[in-house]
Amino acid sequence: MPTGESRLDRMIARLTTQRACLASAAALIAGVPGAVLEVGLGKGRTYSHLRLLFPDRDIWAFDREVHAPDFSRPADDRIILGDFRQSMPDAVGSLPSPVALIHADIGTEKRRGDDELARFVGQTLGPLLAPGGLMVGDRETEPPACARLDAPPVALPDGIAPWPYFLYRRT
Ligand SMILES: C[S@@+](CC[C@H](N)C(=O)[O-])C[C@H]1O[C@@H](n2cnc3c(N)ncnc32)[C@H](O)[C@@H]1O
């Protein structure tokens, strides 16, 4: 059998790391008031997890299209549709304030484009964060006035390498 990591192994690493980072984020923002922004609604998997972690917080989501089922997405008036580069600057003035958590789950296999987009998301939405608020995501985003935190340790099956995830706290 060939050695190395399969795509399934990498998916296990990605999703396990993502869940651990969201749990850590929930603990870190427990005392920070504000809404949650989900960047990359996708199929609504992480949205459904955020809904469980933050039952009392307002959650808004961004995507170019909706392909999440009804039970796993916010109401239509909490979904900002369109390409991030246009929809985010247009929406900034009408988003809730303050924001306690931004979760950016936008990674594809085109690393370079993802990195540029992630930086744009950080620059555009990062200023909405309350002091102590967090931006968490699968790409480096460098939001302004934020300090990088270490990702929490993640227990993975033997032979599966950790997946990078990035946490930034508004200073
Ligand atoms: C990795 S998926 C999100 C998965 C989702 N969080 C989940 O758990 O089901 C990334 C999503 O970002 C959206 N996306 C990527 N680039 C975008 C862009 N430039 N503008 C709008 N949406 C974008 C894609 O349509 C896709 O649904």
PDBQT file of the ligand as one rigid body, heavy atoms in Angstrom, charges set to zero:
ROOT
HETATM    1  C1  LIG A 201     -14.875  25.496   2.275  1.00  0.00    +0.000 C 
HETATM    2  S1  LIG A 201     -16.439  26.049   1.725  1.00  0.00    +0.000 S 
HETATM    3  C2  LIG A 201     -17.274  26.453   3.235  1.00  0.00    +0.000 C 
HETATM    4  C3  LIG A 201     -17.728  25.240   3.993  1.00  0.00    +0.000 C 
HETATM    5  C4  LIG A 201     -18.715  25.562   5.094  1.00  0.00    +0.000 C 
HETATM    6  N1  LIG A 201     -18.126  26.395   6.133  1.00  0.00    +0.000 N 
HETATM    7  C5  LIG A 201     -19.277  24.293   5.691  1.00  0.00    +0.000 C 
HETATM    8  O1  LIG A 201     -18.845  23.908   6.790  1.00  0.00    +0.000 OA
HETATM    9  O2  LIG A 201     -20.155  23.685   5.062  1.00  0.00    +0.000 OA
HETATM   10  C6  LIG A 201     -16.045  27.658   1.111  1.00  0.00    +0.000 C 
HETATM   11  C7  LIG A 201     -17.241  28.471   0.662  1.00  0.00    +0.000 C 
HETATM   12  O3  LIG A 201     -16.780  29.791   0.361  1.00  0.00    +0.000 OA
HETATM   13  C8  LIG A 201     -17.455  30.277  -0.775  1.00  0.00    +0.000 C 
HETATM   14  N2  LIG A 201     -16.567  31.223  -1.442  1.00  0.00    +0.000 N 
HETATM   15  C9  LIG A 201     -15.265  31.036  -1.779  1.00  0.00    +0.000 A 
HETATM   16  N3  LIG A 201     -14.765  32.144  -2.371  1.00  0.00    +0.000 NA
HETATM   17  C10 LIG A 201     -15.793  33.041  -2.412  1.00  0.00    +0.000 A 
HETATM   18  C11 LIG A 201     -15.902  34.379  -2.893  1.00  0.00    +0.000 A 
HETATM   19  N4  LIG A 201     -14.855  35.010  -3.473  1.00  0.00    +0.000 N 
HETATM   20  N5  LIG A 201     -17.070  35.013  -2.760  1.00  0.00    +0.000 NA
HETATM   21  C12 LIG A 201     -18.133  34.380  -2.194  1.00  0.00    +0.000 A 
HETATM   22  N6  LIG A 201     -18.103  33.115  -1.714  1.00  0.00    +0.000 NA
HETATM   23  C13 LIG A 201     -16.940  32.458  -1.827  1.00  0.00    +0.000 A 
HETATM   24  C14 LIG A 201     -17.738  29.049  -1.647  1.00  0.00    +0.000 C 
HETATM   25  O4  LIG A 201     -18.887  29.261  -2.442  1.00  0.00    +0.000 OA
HETATM   26  C15 LIG A 201     -17.921  27.942  -0.602  1.00  0.00    +0.000 C 
HETATM   27  O5  LIG A 201     -19.296  27.702  -0.341  1.00  0.00    +0.000 OA
ENDROOT
TORSDOF 0
